[in-house]
């Protein structure tokens, strides 16, 4: 799939960022904190894999709005969906779908969103964002844990009374275990599991929940097989120790298939297989956070499909490329024992799910997951060749056979990102000194050449 009118190469006309971006950013800051603004974009002029700023500079976008644009800017199929009578009705009459769903709601889910359900998952709970999806997953895990303890017994009056006072047993002391360097969102509950950078957490009260060490693998993987296996065993033992010794029961474990914000950290399928085994042994819910990895970026529709698990994951959360959010599951005990326990007004919003269904149509009809796997292999091999030429600039290249979900460490990621943008390439960073590529699913082999040329130029010009 390609956009006929897409530019053939980046085009930079002004300094980056340009004068119009600076002026608009200054005006914007008067009404909203604009310190995080990097460029101001003209989205009407952006198309396919290319993004155009208000100064007329056009960039090959290999960051895609923090990995959230799936099938290109101004995709015709999404534009058609966005102007359909169905989406107009959903926007104008925005329903409280938990109480008053449209007659179209069932089809939007059953014939639409559920096409994307991970293997073995039969139900979905829609949400507004990735952070909210994780928060809701935590609630489901806690309710399931207490349901297992309570059995068929009804809630006691004492439980109900103490819940209203934020006291046990109605408000029990339970925990979600996450991993060092993880990122699961900035909302209040998810923030207690985010461990990537202090700036996200400082000054915010947090639940006293544990963290385990995520494997720190050495690269290239084939040269450190024994060391990496020992590292994963060590991390799994740490998980087991925490479960057995934490001051309160661990009701769930949340993990990213690839720790994205924390530095694009990987682990082997064996690690995740053993992690699932640990959760099953202890009756703990395994939550796989696929907010960034889901919807095809790793060469599988879901990154956890690379793990070859013996049974389905308990909960899979999603957002970003889905253009909506929520979590998939199958265990009936993850559906609350009473109505309204997992509920909100818009339940993810039908309008966003209409767009999501158009994204799914594009992915399936154009075989974009398979294409991403194929293009990713070429991109990885090209970067490996470049790494051999610039070993100090590209270190610990990772993401082999993971589609276009590729990253590497470098000497000064901030300077490299700035130089690449001046050369017409928009990329991102994560961790301490990691550069991450997050192309859209429509990224072609033809886009690799300008990307590599920019890297070559940047490496030769940086000190």
Residue pairs with C-beta under 8 A, 6 or more apart in sequence:
1 71
1 362
1 366
1 368
1 371
1 442
2 48
2 442
2 444
3 47
3 48
3 49
3 72
3 442
5 47
5 48
6 47
6 48
6 49
6 50
6 72
7 47
7 50
7 58
9 60
9 424
9 450
10 50
10 58
10 59
10 60
10 423
10 424
10 425
10 450
10 454
11 57
11 58
11 424
12 57
12 58
12 422
12 423
12 424
13 55
13 56
13 57
14 55
14 56
14 57
16 39
16 57
16 418
16 421
16 422
17 25
17 38
17 39
17 40
17 53
17 55
18 53
18 54
18 55
18 56
18 57
19 55
20 40
20 53
20 54
20 55
21 37
21 39
21 40
21 53
21 54
21 55
24 40
24 54
25 34
25 37
25 40
26 34
28 34
28 37
28 40
29 35
39 53
39 421
39 426
40 53
40 54
41 51
41 52
41 53
41 54
42 52
42 53
42 54
43 73
43 74
44 74
45 52
46 52
46 61
46 73
46 74
47 72
47 73
47 74
48 72
48 73
48 74
48 442
49 60
49 61
49 62
49 72
49 73
49 439
49 440
49 442
49 443
49 444
49 447
50 58
50 59
50 60
50 61
50 73
51 58
51 59
51 61
51 73
51 426
52 58
52 59
53 59
57 424
58 424
59 421
59 424
59 425
59 426
60 424
60 425
60 426
60 447
60 450
60 451
61 69
61 73
61 426
61 440
62 425
62 426
62 427
62 437
62 438
62 439
62 443
62 447
62 451
63 426
63 427
63 428
63 437
63 438
64 438
64 439
64 440
66 292
66 320
66 428
66 438
67 260
67 292
67 297
67 320
67 321
67 438
68 319
68 320
68 321
68 323
69 321
69 440
70 295
70 296
70 321
70 322
70 323
70 359
70 362
70 363
70 440
70 441
71 77
71 78
71 359
71 362
71 363
71 368
71 440
71 441
71 442
72 440
72 442
75 362
77 358
77 361
77 362
78 355
78 358
78 359
78 362
80 358
81 87
81 354
81 355
81 357
81 358
82 355
84 354
86 104
86 354
87 351
87 354
87 355
89 102
90 102
90 349
90 350
90 351
90 354
91 351
93 102
94 346
94 349
94 350
94 351
95 101
95 102
95 346
95 350
96 345
96 346
96 347
97 105
97 346
97 347
97 348
97 350
98 343
98 344
98 345
98 347
102 350
104 350
105 350
108 350
108 353
108 354
108 357
109 124
109 126
109 353
112 353
112 354
112 356
112 357
112 360
113 124
113 126
113 324
113 353
113 356
113 357
113 360
114 124
115 357
115 360
115 364
116 295
116 301
116 318
116 322
116 356
116 360
117 124
117 328
118 290
118 301
118 302
118 304
118 305
118 312
118 313
118 316
118 328
119 302
119 305
119 312
120 311
120 312
120 313
120 330
121 312
121 313
121 316
121 328
121 329
121 330
122 329
122 330
123 328
123 329
123 330
123 335
124 326
124 327
124 328
124 329
125 136
125 140
125 326
125 327
125 329
125 342
125 347
126 324
126 325
126 326
126 347
126 348
126 349
126 353
127 133
127 136
127 319
127 324
127 325
127 326
127 327
127 344
127 347
127 348
128 325
128 344
128 346
128 348
128 349
129 185
129 187
129 319
129 325
130 185
130 289
130 291
130 292
130 317
130 318
130 319
130 320
130 325
131 184
131 185
131 186
131 187
131 190
132 185
132 187
132 190
132 325
133 291
133 317
133 318
133 319
133 325
133 326
133 327
134 184
134 185
134 187
134 189
134 190
134 193
134 254
134 287
134 289
134 291
134 317
135 185
135 187
135 188
135 189
135 190
136 326
136 327
136 342
137 252
137 254
137 285
137 287
137 315
137 317
137 327
138 176
138 189
138 190
138 193
138 252
138 254
138 287
139 341
139 342
140 285
140 315
140 327
140 329
140 334
140 336
140 342
141 176
141 251
141 252
141 284
141 285
141 287
141 314
141 315
141 334
142 172
142 174
142 251
142 252
143 334
143 336
143 337
143 341
143 342
144 251
144 285
144 331
144 333
144 334
145 174
145 249
145 251
145 252
145 283
145 284
145 285
146 172
146 174
147 333
147 337
148 283
148 333
158 169
158 170
159 169
159 170
160 170
161 170
162 168
162 169
162 170
162 171
163 170
163 171
164 170
165 171
172 248
173 247
173 248
173 249
174 248
174 249
174 250
174 251
175 207
175 208
175 209
175 210
175 246
175 248
175 249
175 250
175 251
176 192
176 193
176 207
176 209
176 250
176 251
176 252
176 253
176 254
176 287
177 209
177 210
177 211
177 212
177 239
177 242
177 243
177 246
177 250
177 252
177 253
177 254
178 184
178 193
178 194
178 195
178 209
178 210
178 211
178 212
178 253
178 254
178 255
179 195
179 211
179 212
179 213
179 214
179 255
179 256
179 259
180 195
180 211
180 212
180 213
180 214
180 262
181 195
181 196
181 214
181 259
181 262
181 263
181 265
181 431
182 193
182 194
182 195
182 196
182 211
182 214
182 254
182 255
182 256
182 259
182 262
182 289
183 194
183 195
183 196
183 200
183 256
183 259
183 260
183 261
183 262
184 190
184 191
184 193
184 194
184 254
184 256
184 289
184 291
185 191
185 193
185 194
185 291
186 194
186 200
188 204
189 207
191 200
191 201
191 204
191 206
192 206
192 207
192 209
193 209
193 254
194 200
194 201
195 211
195 262
196 259
196 261
196 262
196 431
197 261
208 247
210 242
210 246
210 250
212 235
212 238
212 239
212 242
213 234
213 235
213 238
214 235
214 255
214 259
214 262
214 265
214 267
215 228
215 231
215 232
215 235
215 265
215 266
215 267
215 268
215 271
216 231
216 265
217 224
217 228
217 231
217 265
217 266
217 267
217 398
218 224
218 227
218 228
219 396
219 397
219 398
220 397
221 228
221 400
228 268
229 268
229 270
232 267
232 268
232 270
232 271
232 274
235 267
235 271
236 271
236 274
236 275
236 278
239 253
239 275
239 278
240 278
242 250
243 250
243 278
243 282
243 284
250 282
250 284
251 284
251 285
252 284
252 285
252 286
252 287
253 275
253 278
253 279
253 284
253 285
253 286
253 287
254 287
254 288
254 289
255 272
255 275
255 286
255 287
255 288
255 289
256 288
256 289
256 290
256 292
256 293
257 272
257 288
257 290
257 293
257 298
257 303
257 304
257 306
257 307
258 264
258 265
258 266
258 292
258 293
258 298
258 303
258 399
258 402
258 405
259 265
260 292
260 293
260 430
260 436
261 430
261 431
262 430
262 431
263 407
263 430
263 431
263 432
263 434
264 398
264 399
264 405
264 407
264 430
264 431
264 434
264 436
265 431
266 398
266 399
266 402
269 306
269 307
269 308
272 304
272 307
272 309
273 307
273 308
273 309
273 310
275 286
276 286
276 309
276 310
276 311
276 313
278 284
279 285
279 286
279 314
280 311
285 314
285 315
285 334
286 313
286 314
286 315
287 314
287 315
287 316
287 317
287 327
288 304
288 313
288 315
288 316
288 317
289 317
290 302
290 303
290 304
290 316
290 317
290 318
291 317
291 318
291 319
291 320
291 325
292 320
293 302
293 303
293 405
294 301
294 302
294 303
294 316
294 318
294 319
294 320
294 321
294 322
295 301
295 318
295 320
295 321
295 322
295 359
295 363
295 441
296 321
296 363
296 368
296 369
296 372
296 403
296 441
297 303
297 321
297 372
297 403
297 404
297 405
297 438
297 441
298 306
298 372
298 402
298 403
298 405
299 369
299 370
299 372
299 373
299 376
299 401
299 402
299 403
299 404
299 405
300 306
300 369
300 373
300 403
301 363
301 369
302 316
303 402
303 405
304 313
304 316
306 402
312 330
314 329
314 331
314 334
315 327
315 328
315 329
315 334
316 327
316 328
316 329
317 325
317 326
317 327
318 325
318 326
318 327
318 328
319 325
319 326
321 359
321 441
322 356
322 359
323 352
323 355
323 356
323 359
324 348
324 349
324 352
324 353
324 355
324 356
325 348
326 348
329 335
335 342
336 342
362 368
363 369
363 441
368 441
368 442
369 403
369 441
371 441
372 403
372 404
372 441
372 443
373 401
373 403
375 403
375 404
375 443
375 444
375 445
375 448
376 399
376 401
376 402
376 403
376 404
376 405
376 406
377 401
378 445
378 448
379 404
379 406
379 437
379 439
379 448
379 451
380 397
380 399
380 400
380 401
380 406
382 448
382 452
383 394
383 397
383 406
383 408
383 452
384 397
386 394
386 452
386 455
386 456
387 393
387 394
387 395
387 397
387 408
390 459
392 411
393 410
393 411
393 416
393 455
393 459
393 462
394 408
394 410
395 408
395 409
395 410
396 408
396 409
397 406
397 407
397 408
398 406
398 407
398 408
399 405
399 406
399 407
399 437
404 437
404 438
404 439
404 443
405 437
405 438
406 436
406 437
407 430
407 434
407 435
407 436
407 437
408 434
408 435
409 431
409 433
409 434
409 435
410 416
410 433
410 434
410 435
411 433
412 433
412 462
413 429
413 432
413 433
413 434
413 435
414 429
415 462
416 435
416 458
416 462
417 427
417 428
417 429
417 435
419 458
419 461
419 462
420 426
420 427
420 454
420 455
420 458
423 454
423 457
423 458
424 450
424 454
425 450
425 451
425 454
427 435
427 436
427 437
427 438
428 435
428 436
428 437
428 438
429 435
429 436
430 436
439 447
